[in-house]
Amino acid sequence: MNWAGDDPYLWLEDLDGPRAVGWVRERNTETVAALAGGPAFAARKAEIRQVLDADDRIPYPVWRGDGFYYDFWRDAARPRGLWRRTTLDQYRRAEPEWDVLLDLDALAEREGENWVWGGASTLPPEHRRCLVSLSRGGADAVVVREYDLGGRAFVDGGFSVAEAKTDVSWIDEDHIFVGTDLGPGSLTDSGYPRTVARWRRGTPLAEAELVYEASTGDVGAHGWHDATPGFERDFVGRSRDFYRAESFLLTGTGERFRIPVPEDAGWDVHREWLLVRPRTPWTLGESTHPAGALLAIRFDAFLAGSRELTALFRPDEHTSLGGFTWTRDHLILTTLTDVRSRLEICTPGEAGWRREPLPGVPADEDGCLVETDPESGNAYLVASEGFLQPATLRLGQVGGGVETLKRAPAFFDTDGLAVRQFFATSADGTRVPYFVVGDPAAPAGPTLLHGYGGFEVSMTPGYGGITGRGWLARGGSYAVANIRGGGEYGPRWHRAALRENRPRAYEDFAAVATDLVARGVTTVHQLGIEGGSNGGLLMGVMLTRYPTLFGAVVAHVPLLDMRRYHRLLAGASWMAEYGDPDVAADGVFLREYSPYHNVRADVRYPPVLFVTSTRDDRVHPGHARKMTARLREHGHDVAYYENVEGGHGAAANNEQRAFIKALALEFLWRRLTPSPAVRAPRTRS
């Protein structure tokens, strides 16, 4: 296909156009008839639904500073979900008594809307009022409405914002910061708010006071309020692109003071402290701080000109910073050493900062910090799990003990299964880690390889009941590739696959695939791959650039047309990651790997399934639609399924999630195995 020429399938970008809708209906009918009939599919879907709806799942809580454990819960009886809360004493019980705050199923029925939960922001310190976000069908765009927790009702005449990709933050009971769609000129090219306004209760939104304005070429503008007693502060800023931002301290008189950190650095303020994480080396005087370090200094001193920052973390060849979270008086770090996590506590004192391990995570499991309460205490919730170990949730107190609160159920039999980590050698000699889960004594068999490789997102070990029950329990193996573009080794690992270097991520994934075959884990014809979003782009490139390495491909909500991605929905916000197709030099390297532009009639591709959603307002379904049409045009084996709702997750409830996941696993199993089943599944109820 000509990079600069006419696109014969442009009509498929017309989201609800009659011709496009008819085409989608035909493809869905074909795919459902081919894959979703018969007892095998029904059994697989039922098994997955049991995992999603299990009553003994851990209800992972959110702390909001008022002592309650908040949770949003879906199951078979409440498919849209309940927002609820309970006390710690109740949460400790096997079956807590929950106080239901908002029943989305009842609300949707009462209002005749397909509401999907989008989250809630409560107003400190009492946390009696909140701003609830509701999405129609799971889209990123939400309706925001003020809700009274005491009266269990939406506030009559309260804050309310029409459907848009809105950004809101409480200031006090009568004021909020809001950025939203206010008509022509109020959004950036990426479709996010361009302005921030201070909105006073009881006044029209159109009359809200403008406090900050970004340009249309920026990704978006933001405003937020720090309500910490004694440290109340307002901030505004703009995201210039996905990795560069400019932020300001906003005074009561409207003056703005820029936070003088590098544009590509992440930063955080807590009480008297400022933390900075540079993405590129940062030179201050005679000191150069490496990319991926974490630096601390008192906020007021930094604004006054001091640059005596303390390094709380410095990366090395094997270890990176995965994240950090405050309690009231301590900082908890998550680090990754060759993609294995470790949690540590950093404590400031008169003699400097002290760093020590965080109790509560077994040495052979990966830990994840679930929650802290930086507003009022030093308690923390930590979960630990592994590919074969269901999660355990523990409650700890910095300087105190650790208590086990919940254990997740096991959904499949792990006897004979093991987790192994290997390193493949990429085309340029880089060692690329990956995990393999399965029976190490089994002969080469069906293997599912997953990858992402973008936006500094790390693929870390975790228990997957759906994959375990739907794949491992049937005798398959599962692999996760930690390719460049991700964050497994910090910013350097990510930058290595940015823009013109994006092919390094694809070479890494191909190297892992080749290594799996060389080690005897699988064969080319039994190796399936799966990824979504940026991982869907990865799948498209693997399909078109490395077709001889795989037996089957599944791509969820994928980017595929790299000529027009920046013109579709939120695509313009990702140009820092991929490049600008309208710039000639960028177009050269984008054209080389754009899956949609590299489909050939004379190449034999492995069978592929594309899954997307009509209501995905982040990655346009036109990507998957057009790629499918292009492959069909040349007679290739391609299946397509488009859910009518679900947003970027492609599903709005557990029934839809179970169907889509069963569809993908059924497709892969049929293509990668010589018979419908290698052996009976080893599951647990």
C-alpha positions as CSV (number, residue, x, y, z in Angstrom):
1,M,0.0,0.0,0.0
2,N,1.3,3.5,-0.9
3,W,2.3,5.4,2.3
4,A,1.2,8.7,0.9
5,G,-1.6,7.5,-1.4
6,D,-5.3,6.9,-1.0
7,D,-6.5,4.5,1.7
8,P,-9.1,2.2,0.1
9,Y,-10.5,1.2,3.6
10,L,-10.8,4.7,5.0
11,W,-14.6,4.2,5.2
12,L,-14.0,1.7,8.0
13,E,-12.9,4.5,10.2
14,D,-16.5,5.8,10.1
15,L,-17.4,4.5,13.5
16,D,-21.2,4.2,13.1
17,G,-21.5,4.5,9.4
18,P,-24.0,2.0,7.9
19,R,-21.5,0.4,5.6
20,A,-18.9,0.0,8.3
21,V,-21.5,-1.3,10.8
22,G,-22.7,-3.8,8.3
23,W,-19.1,-5.0,7.7
24,V,-18.5,-5.4,11.4
25,R,-21.7,-7.4,11.8
26,E,-20.7,-9.8,9.0
27,R,-17.2,-10.3,10.5
28,N,-18.6,-10.9,14.0
29,T,-21.1,-13.4,12.7
30,E,-18.4,-15.3,10.9
31,T,-16.1,-15.4,13.9
32,V,-18.8,-16.4,16.4
33,A,-20.0,-19.2,14.1
34,A,-16.4,-20.5,13.7
35,L,-15.2,-20.3,17.3
36,A,-18.0,-19.8,19.8
37,G,-20.1,-22.9,19.0
38,G,-20.0,-26.2,20.7
39,P,-19.5,-27.6,24.2
40,A,-15.7,-26.9,24.3
41,F,-16.1,-23.2,23.9
42,A,-19.0,-23.1,26.4
43,A,-17.0,-25.0,29.0
44,R,-13.9,-22.7,28.5
45,K,-16.1,-19.6,28.8
46,A,-17.8,-21.0,31.9
47,E,-14.4,-21.7,33.6
48,I,-13.2,-18.1,32.9
49,R,-16.5,-16.7,34.2
50,Q,-16.0,-18.6,37.4
51,V,-12.6,-17.0,37.9
52,L,-14.0,-13.5,37.2
53,D,-17.0,-13.9,39.5
54,A,-15.4,-16.0,42.3
55,D,-16.9,-15.0,45.7
56,D,-13.5,-15.7,47.4
57,R,-11.5,-13.3,45.3
58,I,-9.6,-10.7,47.3
59,P,-11.6,-7.4,47.4
60,Y,-8.6,-5.1,47.0
61,P,-9.4,-2.0,49.1
62,V,-8.7,1.7,48.7
63,W,-8.0,3.9,51.7
64,R,-9.3,7.5,51.6
65,G,-8.2,8.8,55.0
66,D,-11.3,8.1,56.9
67,G,-10.5,4.7,58.3
68,F,-12.8,2.7,55.9
69,Y,-11.8,0.0,53.4
70,Y,-13.4,1.0,50.1
71,D,-14.0,-1.5,47.2
72,F,-15.7,-1.8,43.9
73,W,-17.1,-5.3,43.4
74,R,-18.6,-7.1,40.4
75,D,-19.9,-10.7,40.3
76,A,-22.6,-12.7,38.5
77,A,-25.4,-11.1,40.5
78,R,-24.1,-7.6,40.1
79,P,-22.5,-7.4,36.7
80,R,-22.2,-3.6,36.7
81,G,-20.9,-3.5,40.3
82,L,-21.3,-2.1,43.8
83,W,-19.2,0.7,45.3
84,R,-19.0,-0.2,48.9
85,R,-17.0,0.1,52.1
86,T,-16.4,-1.6,55.5
87,T,-14.3,-1.3,58.6
88,L,-11.0,-3.1,59.3
89,D,-12.6,-5.4,61.8
90,Q,-15.2,-6.4,59.3
91,Y,-12.6,-6.7,56.5
92,R,-10.7,-9.2,58.6
93,R,-13.6,-11.6,58.5
94,A,-14.1,-14.2,55.8
95,E,-17.4,-12.6,54.8
96,P,-17.4,-8.9,55.8
97,E,-20.5,-6.8,56.2
98,W,-20.3,-4.2,53.4
99,D,-22.0,-0.9,53.4
100,V,-23.2,-0.3,49.8
101,L,-22.5,3.3,48.7
102,L,-23.7,3.1,45.1
103,D,-25.3,0.2,43.2
104,L,-24.5,0.7,39.5
105,D,-26.9,-2.0,38.3
106,A,-29.8,-0.2,40.0
107,L,-28.6,3.2,38.8
108,A,-28.2,2.0,35.2
109,E,-31.7,0.5,35.3
110,R,-33.2,3.6,36.9
111,E,-31.6,6.0,34.4
112,G,-31.7,3.8,31.3
113,E,-27.9,4.1,30.9
114,N,-25.2,1.6,30.3
115,W,-23.0,2.9,33.2
116,V,-19.6,1.5,33.8
117,W,-17.7,2.6,36.9
118,G,-15.0,5.2,36.3
119,G,-13.9,5.9,39.9
120,A,-14.6,8.4,42.6
121,S,-12.6,11.3,44.3
122,T,-13.6,12.1,47.9
123,L,-13.2,15.4,49.6
124,P,-10.8,15.4,52.6
125,P,-10.7,15.5,55.5
126,E,-14.3,14.3,56.2
127,H,-14.7,12.4,52.9
128,R,-18.4,12.8,52.9
129,R,-18.7,14.3,49.4
130,C,-17.2,12.8,46.3
131,L,-17.0,13.3,42.5
132,V,-18.2,10.1,40.8
133,S,-17.1,9.3,37.3
134,L,-19.5,7.2,35.1
135,S,-18.6,5.9,31.7
136,R,-21.1,5.0,29.0
137,G,-20.1,1.5,27.9
138,G,-16.6,1.7,29.3
139,A,-15.2,4.6,27.2
140,D,-12.5,6.9,28.5
141,A,-14.9,9.8,28.4
142,V,-17.0,10.1,31.6
143,V,-19.9,11.9,33.1
144,V,-18.8,13.5,36.5
145,R,-21.5,14.0,39.2
146,E,-21.2,15.0,42.9
147,Y,-22.4,12.4,45.3
148,D,-23.2,12.6,49.0
149,L,-22.0,9.5,50.9
150,G,-24.1,10.3,54.0
151,G,-27.4,10.6,52.1
152,R,-26.5,8.0,49.5
153,A,-27.7,10.3,46.7
154,F,-26.3,12.6,44.0
155,V,-26.3,16.2,45.2
156,D,-29.2,18.2,43.7
157,G,-27.6,21.2,42.0
158,G,-24.1,19.9,42.8
159,F,-21.0,19.8,40.6
160,S,-21.9,18.0,37.4
161,V,-19.9,17.7,34.1
162,A,-21.3,16.4,30.8
163,E,-19.6,13.4,29.1
164,A,-16.0,14.2,28.1
165,K,-12.4,13.2,28.9
166,T,-12.6,15.3,32.0
167,D,-10.0,16.1,34.7
168,V,-11.3,17.2,38.1
169,S,-9.8,17.8,41.5
170,W,-11.3,19.0,44.8
171,I,-10.1,22.3,46.2
172,D,-12.6,22.7,49.0
173,E,-16.2,22.0,49.6
174,D,-17.3,24.8,47.3
175,H,-14.6,24.8,44.7
176,I,-13.0,22.3,42.2
177,F,-10.4,22.4,39.5
178,V,-11.9,21.2,36.2
179,G,-10.7,20.7,32.7
180,T,-13.2,19.4,30.2
181,D,-14.8,19.9,26.8
182,L,-16.3,23.4,26.8
183,G,-16.7,23.6,23.0
184,P,-14.5,24.6,20.1
185,G,-10.9,25.3,21.1
186,S,-11.2,23.8,24.6
187,L,-9.4,20.5,23.7
188,T,-6.0,19.7,22.5
189,D,-5.2,17.8,19.3
190,S,-5.1,14.6,21.5
191,G,-8.7,15.2,22.7
192,Y,-7.8,16.1,26.3
193,P,-8.7,19.3,28.2
194,R,-6.6,22.4,27.1
195,T,-7.6,24.6,30.0
196,V,-7.9,24.4,33.8
197,A,-10.6,26.4,35.6
198,R,-11.5,27.0,39.2
199,W,-15.2,26.4,39.5
200,R,-17.3,27.7,42.4
201,R,-20.4,25.9,43.6
202,G,-23.7,27.3,42.4
203,T,-22.2,29.1,39.3
204,P,-22.4,28.0,35.6
205,L,-19.4,26.0,34.4
206,A,-19.0,28.4,31.5
207,E,-18.3,31.2,34.1
208,A,-15.6,29.3,36.0
209,E,-12.3,31.2,36.5
210,L,-9.6,30.3,34.0
211,V,-6.4,29.6,35.9
212,Y,-4.2,27.9,33.3
213,E,-4.2,27.4,29.5
214,A,-2.1,25.0,27.4
215,S,-1.7,24.9,23.6
216,T,-3.6,22.7,21.2
217,G,-0.3,20.9,20.4
218,D,0.1,19.8,24.0
219,V,-1.3,16.6,25.3
220,G,-3.4,18.3,28.0
221,A,-3.6,20.7,30.9
222,H,-4.0,19.7,34.6
223,G,-4.8,21.3,37.9
224,W,-4.8,19.7,41.4
225,H,-4.9,20.7,45.0
226,D,-2.8,19.3,47.8
227,A,-5.0,19.3,50.9
228,T,-2.4,18.1,53.4
229,P,-3.0,20.1,56.6
230,G,-0.2,22.6,57.0
231,F,1.0,22.1,53.4
232,E,-2.0,23.2,51.4
233,R,-0.9,24.0,47.8
234,D,-2.4,24.3,44.3
235,F,-0.6,23.2,41.2
236,V,-1.3,23.6,37.5
237,G,0.6,22.4,34.5
238,R,0.6,20.9,31.0
239,S,1.8,17.7,29.4
240,R,3.8,18.9,26.4
241,D,4.0,15.3,25.2
242,F,3.8,11.9,26.8
243,Y,7.1,12.3,28.6
244,R,7.6,16.1,28.9
245,A,5.6,18.3,31.3
246,E,5.8,21.8,32.8
247,S,4.3,22.4,36.2
248,F,3.7,25.4,38.4
249,L,2.9,26.3,42.0
250,L,-0.2,28.5,41.9
251,T,-0.5,31.2,44.6
252,G,-3.7,32.6,46.0
253,T,-3.2,35.8,44.0
254,G,-2.9,33.8,40.8
255,E,0.9,34.0,40.4
256,R,2.6,30.9,39.0
257,F,6.0,29.7,40.0
258,R,7.5,27.0,37.8
259,I,8.8,23.8,39.5
260,P,12.3,23.9,38.1
261,V,12.8,20.2,37.4
262,P,13.7,18.8,33.9
263,E,10.7,18.6,31.6
264,D,11.1,14.9,31.2
265,A,11.4,14.2,34.9
266,G,8.7,12.8,37.1
267,W,8.2,14.6,40.5
268,D,6.1,14.3,43.6
269,V,5.5,16.5,46.6
270,H,4.6,15.2,50.1
271,R,4.4,17.4,53.1
272,E,7.9,19.2,53.2
273,W,9.5,16.9,50.6
274,L,10.0,17.0,46.9
275,L,11.0,13.8,45.0
276,V,12.4,13.9,41.5
277,R,12.9,11.0,39.1
278,P,14.9,12.1,36.0
279,R,14.3,10.2,32.7
280,T,17.6,11.4,31.3
281,P,20.9,12.3,33.1
282,W,20.5,15.5,35.1
283,T,23.6,17.7,35.8
284,L,23.4,20.0,38.8
285,G,26.7,21.8,39.4
286,E,29.4,19.2,39.6
287,S,27.0,16.3,40.1
288,T,25.2,14.3,37.4
289,H,22.3,12.2,38.5
290,P,21.6,9.2,36.3
291,A,18.3,8.5,34.5
292,G,16.0,6.5,36.7
293,A,17.4,7.7,40.0
294,L,15.2,9.0,42.8
295,L,16.2,12.3,44.4
296,A,14.9,14.0,47.5
297,I,15.0,17.6,48.8
298,R,12.9,19.9,50.9
299,F,10.3,21.5,48.6
300,D,10.7,25.1,49.9
301,A,14.5,24.9,49.9
302,F,14.4,23.7,46.2
303,L,12.1,26.6,45.2
304,A,14.5,29.0,47.0
305,G,17.4,27.8,44.9
306,S,19.0,24.9,46.9
307,R,20.2,22.0,44.7
308,E,21.6,19.7,47.4
309,L,19.5,16.6,46.5
310,T,19.9,13.3,48.2
311,A,19.9,10.2,46.1
312,L,17.5,7.7,47.6
313,F,18.0,5.3,44.7
314,R,20.5,4.9,41.9
315,P,19.9,2.3,39.1
316,D,22.5,-0.2,37.9
317,E,22.7,-2.7,35.0
318,H,20.3,-5.1,36.7
319,T,18.1,-2.9,39.0
320,S,15.6,-0.2,38.3
321,L,13.0,1.8,40.3
322,G,9.5,0.4,39.8
323,G,7.7,3.0,41.8
324,F,7.4,4.8,45.1
325,T,4.6,5.6,47.6
326,W,4.4,7.7,50.7
327,T,3.0,6.8,54.1
328,R,2.7,9.8,56.4
329,D,6.3,9.7,57.6
330,H,8.0,7.1,55.3
331,L,8.7,6.4,51.7
332,I,8.2,2.9,50.3
333,L,10.2,2.0,47.2
334,T,9.5,-0.8,44.7
335,T,12.6,-1.9,42.9
336,L,13.1,-4.5,40.1
337,T,16.2,-6.6,39.9
338,D,16.1,-8.6,36.6
339,V,12.3,-8.2,36.7
340,R,12.0,-9.5,40.3
341,S,10.6,-7.0,42.8
342,R,11.7,-5.9,46.2
343,L,10.1,-3.4,48.6
344,E,12.1,-1.1,50.8
345,I,11.4,1.7,53.3
346,C,13.2,5.0,53.3
347,T,12.9,7.1,56.4
348,P,14.1,10.7,56.7
349,G,15.9,11.8,59.9
350,E,18.4,14.3,61.3
351,A,21.3,12.1,60.2
352,G,19.9,11.7,56.7
353,W,17.7,9.0,55.1
354,R,17.7,5.4,56.3
355,R,16.8,2.6,53.9
356,E,15.8,-1.0,54.9
357,P,13.7,-3.9,53.6
358,L,9.9,-3.7,54.0
359,P,8.5,-6.7,56.0
360,G,5.7,-8.8,54.7
361,V,6.8,-10.2,51.3
362,P,8.3,-13.8,51.1
363,A,11.6,-14.0,49.4
364,D,10.3,-16.3,46.6
365,E,7.3,-14.1,45.7
366,D,6.9,-10.7,44.0
367,G,5.6,-7.9,46.1
368,C,3.2,-5.1,45.1
369,L,2.3,-2.2,47.4
370,V,-1.5,-2.0,47.3
371,E,-2.3,1.0,49.5
372,T,-1.0,3.5,52.1
373,D,-2.7,6.4,53.9
374,P,-0.3,9.3,53.6
375,E,-2.9,11.6,55.0
376,S,-2.9,10.2,58.5
377,G,-0.7,7.1,59.2
378,N,2.1,4.7,58.5
379,A,0.1,1.6,57.8
380,Y,0.4,-0.2,54.4
381,L,-1.2,-3.0,52.5
382,V,1.1,-5.2,50.5
383,A,0.2,-8.1,48.2
384,S,2.6,-10.9,47.2
385,E,2.1,-13.5,44.5
386,G,3.8,-15.3,41.7
387,F,2.9,-17.0,38.4
388,L,1.9,-20.1,40.3
389,Q,1.2,-18.5,43.8
390,P,-2.2,-16.9,44.3
391,A,-2.0,-13.5,46.0
392,T,-1.8,-13.0,49.8
393,L,-2.8,-9.5,51.1
394,R,-1.1,-8.4,54.3
395,L,-1.5,-5.3,56.6
396,G,1.7,-3.8,58.0
397,Q,2.7,-0.9,60.1
398,V,6.1,0.7,59.6
399,G,8.1,-0.2,62.7
400,G,5.4,-2.7,63.7
401,G,4.1,-6.1,62.8
402,V,2.6,-7.6,59.7
403,E,-0.8,-9.3,59.6
404,T,-2.3,-11.6,56.9
405,L,-5.7,-10.3,55.9
406,K,-6.7,-12.3,52.8
407,R,-5.6,-15.1,50.6
408,A,-6.8,-15.5,47.0
409,P,-8.1,-18.8,45.8
410,A,-6.2,-21.2,43.5
411,F,-7.9,-21.8,40.2
412,F,-5.7,-24.5,38.7
413,D,-3.5,-27.4,39.8
414,T,0.2,-26.4,39.8
415,D,1.6,-29.9,40.4
416,G,4.5,-30.5,38.0
417,L,4.6,-26.8,36.9
418,A,7.5,-24.5,37.4
419,V,8.6,-20.9,36.6
420,R,11.9,-20.4,34.8
421,Q,13.6,-17.3,33.7
422,F,15.8,-17.2,30.6
423,F,17.7,-14.6,28.6
424,A,17.5,-14.4,24.8
425,T,20.1,-12.6,22.7
426,S,18.6,-9.9,20.5
427,A,19.9,-8.9,17.1
428,D,22.3,-6.3,18.5
429,G,23.6,-8.6,21.3
430,T,21.3,-7.3,24.1
431,R,20.3,-9.9,26.7
432,V,16.5,-9.9,26.9
433,P,14.9,-11.6,29.9
434,Y,11.7,-13.7,29.7
435,F,9.7,-16.0,31.9
436,V,8.4,-19.4,31.0
437,V,5.6,-21.1,33.1
438,G,4.8,-24.8,32.5
439,D,6.0,-28.3,32.9
440,P,9.8,-28.3,32.3
441,A,9.8,-32.1,31.7
442,A,7.1,-31.9,29.0
443,P,8.0,-32.2,25.3
444,A,7.7,-29.2,23.0
445,G,4.0,-28.2,23.1
446,P,1.5,-25.3,22.6
447,T,3.0,-22.1,24.1
448,L,1.5,-18.7,24.5
449,L,3.9,-15.8,24.5
450,H,2.8,-12.4,25.7
451,G,4.5,-9.0,25.3
452,Y,4.0,-5.2,25.4
453,G,7.3,-3.3,25.0
454,G,6.3,0.4,25.3
455,F,5.6,3.5,27.4
456,E,8.1,2.3,30.1
457,V,5.5,-0.3,31.3
458,S,7.1,-3.4,33.0
459,M,5.7,-6.9,32.6
460,T,6.2,-8.4,36.1
461,P,5.2,-11.8,37.4
462,G,1.7,-12.3,38.6
463,Y,-0.9,-15.0,39.2
464,G,-3.4,-15.3,36.3
465,G,-6.3,-17.5,37.1
466,I,-7.7,-17.1,33.6
467,T,-4.5,-18.0,31.8
468,G,-3.8,-20.8,34.4
469,R,-7.2,-22.4,34.0
470,G,-7.7,-21.8,30.3
471,W,-4.2,-22.6,29.1
472,L,-1.7,-24.0,31.7
473,A,-4.2,-26.5,33.1
474,R,-4.7,-27.9,29.6
475,G,-1.1,-28.7,29.2
476,G,0.1,-25.5,27.5
477,S,3.1,-23.3,28.5
478,Y,2.9,-19.6,29.1
479,A,5.8,-17.1,28.5
480,V,6.2,-13.3,29.2
481,A,8.8,-11.3,27.2
482,N,10.5,-8.3,29.0
483,I,11.5,-6.6,25.8
484,R,12.9,-3.1,25.3
485,G,10.4,-0.2,25.3
486,G,9.2,-1.4,28.7
487,G,10.4,-0.2,32.1
488,E,12.0,-3.4,33.4
489,Y,15.4,-1.8,33.5
490,G,14.3,1.8,33.9
491,P,14.3,4.7,31.4
492,R,17.3,3.4,29.4
493,W,15.4,0.2,28.6
494,H,12.5,2.3,27.4
495,R,14.5,4.8,25.4
496,A,16.3,2.0,23.6
497,A,13.1,1.4,21.6
498,L,11.7,4.9,21.2
499,R,10.8,6.4,17.8
500,E,13.3,5.4,15.2
501,N,14.6,2.7,17.6
502,R,11.2,1.0,17.9
503,P,12.4,-2.1,15.8
504,R,14.7,-3.0,18.7
505,A,11.5,-4.1,20.7
506,Y,10.4,-6.2,17.7
507,E,13.9,-7.8,17.4
508,D,13.8,-8.6,21.1
509,F,10.4,-10.3,20.8
510,A,11.6,-12.3,17.8
511,A,14.7,-13.3,19.8
512,V,12.6,-14.6,22.6
513,A,10.4,-16.6,20.2
514,T,13.4,-18.1,18.6
515,D,14.9,-18.9,22.0
516,L,11.7,-20.7,23.1
517,V,12.0,-23.0,20.1
518,A,15.7,-23.5,20.5
519,R,15.2,-24.6,24.1
520,G,12.6,-27.1,23.1
521,V,9.8,-25.4,25.0
522,T,7.7,-25.3,21.8
523,T,7.9,-25.4,18.0
524,V,7.2,-22.7,15.5
525,H,3.8,-24.2,14.6
526,Q,2.8,-24.5,18.3
527,L,3.9,-21.0,19.3
528,G,1.1,-18.4,19.7
529,I,1.5,-14.8,20.6
530,E,-0.9,-12.3,22.2
531,G,-0.8,-8.6,23.1
532,G,-3.1,-5.6,23.4
533,S,-2.9,-1.8,22.6
534,N,0.8,-1.1,22.1
535,G,1.2,-4.8,22.5
536,G,-1.4,-5.1,19.6
537,L,1.0,-3.1,17.5
538,L,3.7,-5.5,18.5
539,M,1.5,-8.4,17.3
540,G,0.9,-6.7,14.0
541,V,4.6,-6.2,13.4
542,M,5.3,-9.8,14.3
543,L,2.6,-10.9,11.9
544,T,4.0,-8.9,9.0
545,R,7.7,-8.8,9.7
546,Y,8.3,-12.2,11.3
547,P,5.6,-14.4,10.0
548,T,7.7,-17.6,9.9
549,L,8.3,-17.6,13.7
550,F,4.7,-18.2,14.9
551,G,1.7,-20.5,14.6
552,A,-1.0,-18.0,15.5
553,V,-1.5,-14.4,16.6
554,V,-4.1,-12.6,18.7
555,A,-4.1,-8.7,18.8
556,H,-6.5,-6.8,21.2
557,V,-7.4,-3.2,20.6
558,P,-4.3,-2.7,18.4
559,L,-2.6,0.2,16.7
560,L,-1.8,-0.9,13.2
561,D,-2.0,2.1,10.8
562,M,1.1,4.1,11.7
563,R,0.4,6.7,8.9
564,R,-2.9,7.9,10.5
565,Y,-2.7,6.9,14.1
566,H,-2.0,10.5,15.2
567,R,-5.2,11.6,13.6
568,L,-7.4,9.1,15.3
569,L,-8.8,9.7,18.9
570,A,-5.9,10.0,21.4
571,G,-3.3,9.1,18.9
572,A,-1.6,12.5,18.8
573,S,-0.6,12.0,22.5
574,W,1.7,9.1,21.5
575,M,3.9,10.9,19.0
576,A,6.8,11.1,21.6
577,E,6.7,7.3,21.7
578,Y,6.4,6.5,18.0
579,G,7.2,9.7,16.0
580,D,5.2,12.1,13.8
581,P,4.0,10.6,10.5
582,D,3.7,14.0,9.0
583,V,7.5,14.7,9.4
584,A,9.3,13.2,6.5
585,A,12.2,11.7,8.5
586,D,9.7,10.1,11.0
587,G,7.6,8.8,8.1
588,V,10.6,6.8,6.8
589,F,11.0,4.7,9.9
590,L,7.3,4.4,10.6
591,R,6.6,3.2,7.1
592,E,9.2,0.4,7.5
593,Y,7.2,-1.4,10.2
594,S,3.6,-0.1,10.0
595,P,1.6,-3.4,9.9
596,Y,-1.2,-2.0,7.8
597,H,1.3,-0.8,5.1
598,N,3.3,-4.0,5.1
599,V,0.6,-6.6,4.2
600,R,1.7,-8.6,1.2
601,A,-0.2,-10.9,-1.1
602,D,2.7,-13.2,-1.7
603,V,3.7,-13.9,2.0
604,R,2.1,-16.7,4.0
605,Y,1.0,-15.3,7.4
606,P,0.0,-17.3,10.5
607,P,-3.7,-17.1,11.3
608,V,-4.6,-14.0,13.2
609,L,-7.5,-12.8,15.4
610,F,-8.2,-9.1,16.0
611,V,-10.4,-8.1,18.9
612,T,-11.6,-4.5,19.4
613,S,-14.5,-2.4,20.6
614,T,-16.7,0.1,18.9
615,R,-16.6,2.3,22.0
616,D,-12.8,2.3,22.4
617,D,-12.2,6.1,22.4
618,R,-8.4,5.7,23.0
619,V,-7.3,3.4,20.1
620,H,-9.7,3.7,17.2
621,P,-11.3,0.4,16.1
622,G,-10.5,1.5,12.5
623,H,-7.0,0.1,13.0
624,A,-8.2,-3.4,13.5
625,R,-11.0,-3.1,11.0
626,K,-8.8,-1.9,8.1
627,M,-6.1,-4.4,8.9
628,T,-8.6,-7.2,8.7
629,A,-10.0,-5.9,5.4
630,R,-6.5,-5.7,4.0
631,L,-5.6,-9.2,5.0
632,R,-9.0,-10.5,3.6
633,E,-8.3,-8.7,0.4
634,H,-5.3,-10.9,-0.2
635,G,-6.9,-14.1,1.0
636,H,-5.1,-14.5,4.3
637,D,-6.5,-16.4,7.4
638,V,-7.9,-13.6,9.6
639,A,-10.7,-13.6,12.1
640,Y,-12.3,-10.4,13.6
641,Y,-14.5,-9.6,16.6
642,E,-15.7,-6.2,17.7
643,N,-17.6,-5.8,20.9
644,V,-20.2,-3.0,20.7
645,E,-19.1,-1.6,24.1
646,G,-16.2,-1.8,26.6
647,G,-13.9,1.0,25.8
648,H,-10.2,0.3,25.6
649,G,-10.6,-2.8,27.6
650,A,-13.0,-4.1,24.9
651,A,-15.5,-5.4,27.6
652,A,-17.9,-3.6,29.9
653,N,-18.7,-6.5,32.3
654,N,-17.5,-10.0,33.3
655,E,-19.8,-11.8,30.8
656,Q,-18.1,-9.9,27.9
657,R,-14.6,-10.4,29.4
658,A,-15.2,-14.1,29.7
659,F,-16.5,-14.3,26.1
660,I,-13.6,-12.4,24.6
661,K,-11.0,-14.2,26.6
662,A,-12.6,-17.6,25.7
663,L,-12.7,-16.5,22.0
664,A,-8.9,-15.8,22.0
665,L,-8.0,-19.0,23.9
666,E,-10.2,-21.1,21.7
667,F,-8.7,-19.6,18.5
668,L,-5.1,-20.2,19.8
669,W,-5.8,-23.7,21.0
670,R,-7.4,-24.8,17.8
671,R,-4.5,-23.3,15.7
672,L,-1.6,-24.6,17.9
673,T,-2.7,-28.1,18.8
674,P,-3.4,-31.1,16.5
675,S,-6.5,-32.1,18.5
676,P,-9.2,-30.2,20.4
677,A,-7.5,-30.9,23.8
678,V,-4.1,-32.2,24.8
679,R,-5.5,-33.4,28.1
680,A,-8.4,-32.7,30.5
681,P,-8.0,-29.4,32.3
682,R,-6.5,-29.5,35.8
683,T,-8.7,-26.9,37.6
684,R,-9.8,-26.1,41.1
685,S,-13.2,-24.9,42.0
